[in-house]
C-alpha cells in the first residue's frame, strides 16, 4: 500500500470515527446541556439539597430500569415490572401488619417478585409466548391481584419504623438510603454485566442466540435469568417505594414501566448504541430525573412532562432502530 493510499484511507476513516463518537456520546451531551440549562434557568436547581433530591427521585426508577436491562440484554422485554413494584410494595407492609418480622416480610415480597419472573420465564421460554405478550398479560393479572389483596385501598398503619427508615432514612444525614441502595445496585450490576462470564453470556444470548447455543451457552437458562432478574429488581424497588411512602399502594408502581423503558431506550443510544448497558440505563434514568425535576422547578405541568417523555422514547427508539436495526419481537 502506497503512502498516498494510506493518507487517503486515514482521511476517509476520520469522519467515520467522528460519527461513531457522536453516536456514542451525543445523548450524554444532551444530558449535560439539559443540566446546565436548568442550572442557569433556576437558582433552585444547582443546590446540594436538590441534587441529592434528584438522586432520591430516580433511585426506584433506576433499580427497575437496571432490572429491565438484564432482560433486554437477553432480548426479552418485561412489561409487568410496574405491577411487580406494586405487588412487592403491598405484600411487605401487609405481612408486617400481620405480625411477620421485617426480614421475613421483605423476603416474602422479594420471593413474590421472583416468582412472577419465573412464571413469565415459563411462558416465554417453556411455552414459546413472546415476552412482550406474556408479560403484558402478567401485568394485567397482577393489576387485578394488587387491588384484590388490598381491597383497592392503601395499606396504612402498623408498619415498623425500622422498615420506614429504609425509604426515609439518610446516611450521615445527607445521602438517602434509597439513593445509596441504587448506587450499590448500579455498581454491582455494572460489574456483573461487564466483568463476569455471566454478563458476557447474557449479551451473547441477546446478540445471537443460535451462535451462543453452538458455543455451548445454555440459551434457555440465560433467558430465564434475564426475566427473573427483571422482576426481582422491580420487587426491590417496590419494597423501597412502600418504605418511602410509608404505605402500600395497589397502583404505586404503574409509572415505573414507561419511565423504566424510557431509561433503557435512552441508554441504548449511548456508549454501545443498540445494546442495553447498565451505565447507559443509569444515564437514561438520570436524564429523566433531571428533566422532571427541572420542569417542576420552572412550573411546568405534569402532563407536559408526560408528553416530553413520550417524545424522548420515540426519538430514542428511532435512533437505535436506524443505527442498529433493533428488533424487540
C-alpha positions in Angstrom: 0.0 0.0 0.0 1.4 3.4 -1.1 1.8 6.4 1.2 -0.8 8.3 -0.9 -3.3 5.4 -0.4 -2.7 5.3 3.3 -3.3 9.0 3.7 -6.5 8.8 1.7 -7.7 5.9 3.8 -7.0 7.8 7.0 -8.8 10.9 5.7 -11.8 8.7 4.8 -11.9 6.9 8.1 -11.7 10.2 10.1 -15.3 11.2 9.5 -16.4 7.7 10.3 -14.6 7.8 13.7 -16.2 11.2 14.4 -19.6 9.8 13.5 -19.1 6.9 15.9 -18.1 9.3 18.7 -21.1 11.5 18.1 -23.3 8.4 18.1 -21.9 7.2 21.4 -21.8 10.4 23.3 -24.5 12.7 21.8 -27.1 11.6 24.4 -24.6 12.2 27.2 -24.0 15.7 25.7 -27.8 16.3 25.8 -27.8 15.3 29.5 -25.0 17.8 30.2 -26.7 20.6 28.2 -30.0 19.9 30.0 -28.3 20.1 33.4 -26.6 23.4 32.5 -29.8 24.8 31.2 -31.7 24.2 34.4 -28.8 25.3 36.5 -28.8 28.6 34.7 -32.5 28.9 34.3 -33.5 28.5 38.0 -31.4 29.2 41.1 -33.1 26.3 43.0 -31.7 23.6 40.7 -28.0 23.6 41.3 -28.0 23.2 45.0 -26.7 20.3 47.1 -30.2 19.6 48.5 -31.8 19.5 45.1 -29.1 17.3 43.5 -29.4 14.8 46.4 -33.2 15.0 45.9 -32.7 14.1 42.2 -30.8 11.0 43.2 -33.5 10.0 45.6 -36.2 10.7 43.0 -34.6 8.4 40.4 -33.5 5.7 42.8 -36.5 3.4 42.4 -36.8 4.1 38.7 -33.1 3.2 38.2 -33.5 -0.1 40.1 -36.4 -1.0 37.9 -34.6 0.0 34.7 -31.5 -1.9 35.7 -33.6 -5.0 36.0 -35.1 -4.3 32.6 -31.6 -4.0 31.3 -30.8 -7.6 32.2 -33.9 -8.7 30.3 -33.0 -6.5 27.3 -29.5 -7.9 27.3 -31.1 -11.4 26.7 -33.5 -9.7 24.2 -36.5 -10.1 26.4 -38.9 -7.3 27.3 -40.8 -7.3 30.6 -44.0 -5.2 30.6 -45.1 -6.4 34.0 -42.4 -4.6 36.1 -44.7 -1.7 37.2 -47.2 -4.1 38.6 -44.5 -6.2 40.3 -43.4 -3.0 42.0 -47.0 -2.6 43.3 -47.2 -6.3 44.4 -44.0 -6.2 46.4 -44.9 -2.8 47.8 -48.2 -4.2 49.1 -47.0 -7.6 50.3 -44.2 -6.3 52.6 -46.5 -3.9 54.6 -49.3 -6.4 54.7 -47.1 -9.1 56.1 -45.6 -6.8 58.7 -49.0 -5.5 59.7 -50.0 -9.2 60.2 -47.0 -9.6 62.6 -44.4 -11.1 60.3 -40.9 -10.0 61.2 -39.3 -7.4 58.9 -36.7 -9.7 57.3 -39.3 -12.4 56.5 -41.7 -9.8 55.2 -39.0 -8.4 52.8 -38.0 -11.9 51.8 -41.7 -12.7 51.1 -42.1 -9.7 48.9 -38.8 -10.5 47.0 -39.9 -14.1 46.6 -43.2 -12.9 45.1 -41.4 -10.8 42.6 -39.0 -13.6 41.7 -42.0 -15.9 41.4 -43.6 -13.6 38.8 -40.3 -13.6 36.9 -40.2 -17.4 36.9 -43.8 -17.6 35.7 -43.0 -15.2 32.9 -40.0 -17.3 32.0 -42.1 -20.5 31.9 -44.5 -18.8 29.5 -41.7 -17.3 27.3 -39.0 -20.0 27.4 -41.1 -23.1 28.1 -44.3 -22.4 26.1 -42.8 -20.0 23.5 -45.1 -17.0 24.1 -43.3 -13.7 23.0 -42.1 -11.9 26.1 -43.9 -8.8 25.1 -47.2 -10.6 25.1 -46.6 -12.9 28.1 -45.5 -10.0 30.4 -48.3 -7.7 29.2 -50.8 -10.4 30.2 -49.0 -10.9 33.5 -49.2 -7.2 34.2 -52.9 -7.2 33.7 -53.3 -10.2 36.1 -51.1 -8.5 38.7 -53.1 -5.3 38.5 -56.2 -7.3 39.5 -54.3 -9.2 42.2 -52.9 -6.0 43.7 -56.4 -4.5 44.0 -57.8 -7.7 45.3 -55.4 -8.3 48.1 -55.6 -4.6 49.2 -59.3 -4.2 48.7 -58.5 -1.3 46.5 -57.1 0.7 49.5 -53.7 1.8 50.5 -52.1 -0.1 53.4 -51.5 2.4 56.3 -50.6 2.0 59.9 -48.7 -0.7 61.8 -45.6 -0.5 59.6 -42.4 -0.7 61.8 -40.3 2.4 62.0 -37.2 0.3 61.1 -38.8 -0.6 57.8 -39.8 3.0 57.1 -36.2 4.1 57.7 -35.2 2.0 54.6 -37.0 4.6 52.4 -36.9 7.7 54.6 -33.5 7.5 56.4 -30.2 9.0 55.4 -26.6 8.1 55.7 -24.8 10.7 57.9 -27.9 12.8 57.5 -27.0 13.5 53.8 -27.4 10.7 51.4 -30.9 9.0 51.4 -30.9 5.2 51.8 -32.8 4.7 48.5 -30.0 6.6 46.7 -27.3 4.5 48.4 -29.1 1.3 47.5 -29.4 2.5 43.9 -25.7 3.3 43.6 -24.8 -0.1 45.1 -27.1 -1.9 42.7 -25.8 0.1 39.7 -22.2 -0.6 40.6 -22.8 -4.3 41.3 -24.9 -4.8 38.2 -22.3 -3.0 36.0 -19.6 -5.3 37.4 -21.7 -8.4 36.7 -22.6 -7.4 33.2 -19.2 -6.0 32.1 -16.7 -8.1 34.0 -18.1 -11.6 34.5 -18.8 -14.6 32.4 -22.5 -14.3 33.3 -22.7 -10.9 31.7 -20.8 -11.9 28.6 -23.1 -15.0 28.1 -26.2 -12.9 28.7 -25.1 -10.4 26.0 -24.2 -13.3 23.7 -27.7 -14.8 24.0 -29.3 -11.5 23.2 -26.8 -10.8 20.3 -27.2 -14.1 18.5 -29.0 -16.9 20.3 -28.1 -19.5 17.7 -24.4 -18.7 17.8 -24.4 -18.7 21.6 -26.1 -22.1 21.6 -23.5 -23.5 19.2 -20.8 -22.1 21.6 -22.2 -24.2 24.4 -24.1 -21.5 26.2 -27.4 -22.6 27.8 -29.6 -20.1 25.9 -32.9 -21.0 27.6 -31.3 -20.7 31.1 -30.0 -17.3 30.4 -33.3 -16.1 29.0 -34.8 -17.2 32.3 -32.2 -15.3 34.2 -33.0 -12.1 32.3 -36.7 -12.2 33.0 -36.3 -13.4 36.6 -33.8 -10.6 37.4 -36.1 -8.0 35.8 -38.9 -9.0 38.2 -36.6 -9.3 41.2 -35.3 -5.8 40.8 -38.8 -4.5 40.4 -39.7 -6.1 43.7 -36.7 -4.4 45.4 -37.9 -1.1 44.0 -41.4 -1.9 45.3 -40.1 -2.5 48.9 -38.2 0.8 48.9 -41.2 2.6 47.5 -43.5 1.4 50.2 -40.9 2.3 52.9 -40.5 5.7 51.3 -44.3 6.4 51.1 -45.0 4.8 54.5 -47.8 2.8 52.9 -48.5 0.1 50.3 -50.3 1.4 47.2 -52.0 -1.0 44.8 -51.2 1.2 41.8 -48.0 2.7 43.2 -45.6 1.2 40.6 -47.5 1.8 37.4 -45.5 4.8 36.3 -42.2 2.9 36.5 -42.9 0.8 33.4 -43.0 3.7 30.9 -40.1 5.6 32.7 -38.1 2.4 33.0 -38.4 1.6 29.4 -37.5 5.2 28.5 -34.4 5.0 30.6 -33.3 1.7 28.9 -34.0 3.0 25.4 -32.2 6.3 26.1 -29.3 4.3 27.4 -29.2 2.2 24.3 -28.4 5.4 22.3 -25.1 5.9 24.1 -21.8 4.0 25.0 -22.6 0.9 22.9 -25.5 2.0 20.7 -28.2 -0.6 20.2 -27.1 -2.5 23.4 -28.7 -2.2 26.8 -25.9 -1.4 29.3 -26.2 -0.7 33.0 -24.3 2.7 32.8 -26.4 3.7 29.7 -29.5 2.9 31.6 -28.3 4.9 34.7 -27.6 7.9 32.5 -31.0 7.5 30.9 -32.7 7.5 34.3 -30.6 10.5 35.3 -31.7 12.4 32.2 -35.4 11.7 33.0 -34.8 12.7 36.6 -33.1 15.9 35.7 -35.8 16.7 33.2 -38.7 16.0 35.6 -37.0 17.9 38.4 -36.1 20.9 36.3 -39.5 21.2 34.7 -41.1 21.0 38.1 -38.9 23.9 39.3 -39.9 26.1 36.4 -43.6 25.3 37.0 -44.2 23.0 34.0 -47.4 20.9 34.3 -47.1 17.2 34.7 -49.0 16.4 31.5 -46.4 18.3 29.6 -43.7 16.2 31.2 -45.5 13.1 30.1 -45.6 14.4 26.5 -41.9 15.2 26.6 -41.1 11.7 27.9 -43.2 10.1 25.2 -41.3 12.1 22.5 -38.0 11.1 24.0 -38.9 7.4 23.9 -39.9 7.7 20.2 -36.7 9.6 19.3 -34.5 7.1 21.3 -36.1 4.0 19.7 -35.9 5.7 16.2 -32.2 6.4 16.6 -31.4 2.9 17.9 -33.6 1.3 15.2 -31.9 3.2 12.4 -28.4 2.6 13.6 -28.6 -1.0 14.7 -31.8 -2.5 13.2 -33.2 -3.1 16.7 -35.8 -5.9 16.9 -37.9 -6.2 20.0 -40.0 -9.2 19.0 
